[in-house]
Amino acid sequence: MASADKTINTDVPEKDVFAIHFLQSLSNLRIQNLFNSPDTTNYRVRKIKKAAYVSMARAAGGTSRLWSRALLRRAAKGNNKIVRFPRRKRKVTWKISSKRRRSDQRAPVVEDAAERLRNLVPGGGGMETSKLMEETAHYIKCLSMQVKVMQCLVDGLSPK
Amino acid sequence: MLEGLVSQESLSLNSMDMSVLERLKWVQQQQQQLQQVVSQSSNNSPELLHQILQFHGSNNDELLQGSFSQFQMIGSGFGPNYNMGYGPQHEAMDGCISRTSSCQMEPVDTMEVLLKNGTKEDRPISLKNKRKQEVKTREEENTEKKIKVEADTESSMKGKSNMRNREASSETSKETLKGVSEIPKLDYIHVRARRGQATDRHSLAERARREKISKKMKYLQDIVPGCNKVTGKAGMLDEIINYVQCLQRQVEFLSMKLAVLNPDLELAVEDVSVKQAYFTNVVGSSKHSIMVDVPLFPLDHQGSLDLSAINPNQTTSIEAPSASWESQSQSLYNTSSLGFQY
């Protein structure tokens, strides 16, 4: 069968790295002094959620992962910032068209589930299915780490 | 014979216009040498074939592999000889040949003719009839897919292990050859077609890709909890999607909770204490230096402020802590650290 496998590398940094990034982003939020004026909780919620995702992307690998890159780009676009990433060869549209055309013939069960995954995982639109699986694995790990951090924070802050 | 060879070669290799002329010239040279060899050859078939290999060798990559199976050549001995000295031309032509895999039969016939002239081989050389070939797709050279596919059909198992050895050694030597121009380490993923399955290149590549995907899905299965009970790709994928959605919803929920719990400024202030709690819980004192980078907030009128001052590394404008503060901080560390243990 298949030999010469490359072991999939999905190492995720420890919890405290996530914690540091998240808290720093929260303090940035506070320094921006946004919380004074807007009263709606929704606004704050959205800000915090965005901060959570951005900090997760930064903590998890910065620009070395496709999903984190897409996340950061999306966030930066919202802030009208220009983000520069180190150039990588990415023939996005070419890949999509060539893989998707045949993808419906290839195991349609897998492929439409992959479509749904692509909608969920940031940056999934430009990836082939096997790459998508790797990114999903890493994304899941980072998400669960982020959830743990936030849970800790909430537990620490909630009144006993 | 010479013209026939050349014309058939040109027919099969006409996909690359630029190098056809070069190739033709090269082929002609080889044919001349080959004729010499054939005329000089002894009656010993392995030797003849060896010589033929060396001169004619990489020109007809697949056909020679097919012929090997019939003649039970010595396994690994031919590997390094076979490929030496035919570097760049060799690869270009192989790439060409592999794309025209349907034309393989004609060169096989010519080889058959050659061998019949020189040998006393009485075994029927039915290269046409037997479908056993080693199909090496060189897609990875052209499309950078980096999958190498071998197909064994079930028909003849003669010399199969020899083939494998030769293939492995020829691959490694090819890899070293390629290493000059390309990335040094190319991982070829060997896929063997099973009994009764199609052996054309596309389905093999498909199969390789599907196995890659299933391997990654197994890896995902270990990560996602509760995926073991569900069998089948569809169920597993649904579980995975469900899990990702769950996690995202959890993040949203927790951010809502955070926003509600700590309106306005308190949140930022608490950061410091929480950071300290993390560090005491998770890591030793090595991380305390990071605390110096913590932004200093105007820490007034908050009860938990005292904690921030207690950290010895931190330089703030607040006065030095007293013993009572230390005890308070310890208690708070303990209570908050309880929540941080997972």
Interface residues (C-beta under 8 A of the other chain):
Chain A: M1 A2 S3 A4 D5 K6 I8 E14 K15 D16 A19 I20 L23 L26 S27 L29 R30 I31 F35 N36 T41 R44 V45 I48 K49 A52 Y53 R106 A107 V109 V110 A113 A114 R116 L117 L120 V121 T129 S130 M133 E134 T136 A137 Y139 I140 K141 L143 S144 Q146 V147 K148 M150 Q151 C152 L153 V154 D155 G156 L157 S158 K160
Chain B: D187 Y188 I189 H190 V191 R192 E206 A208 R209 R210 E211 K212 I213 K215 K216 M217 Y219 L220 I223 V224 K233 A234 L237 D238 I240 I241 Y243 V244 Q245 L247 Q248 Q250 V251 E252 L254 S255 M256 K257 L258 A259 V260 L261 N262 P263 D264 L265 L267 A268 E270 D271 V274 K275 A277 Y278 F279 V282 V283 K287 I290 P295 F297 T335 S336 G339 F340 Y342
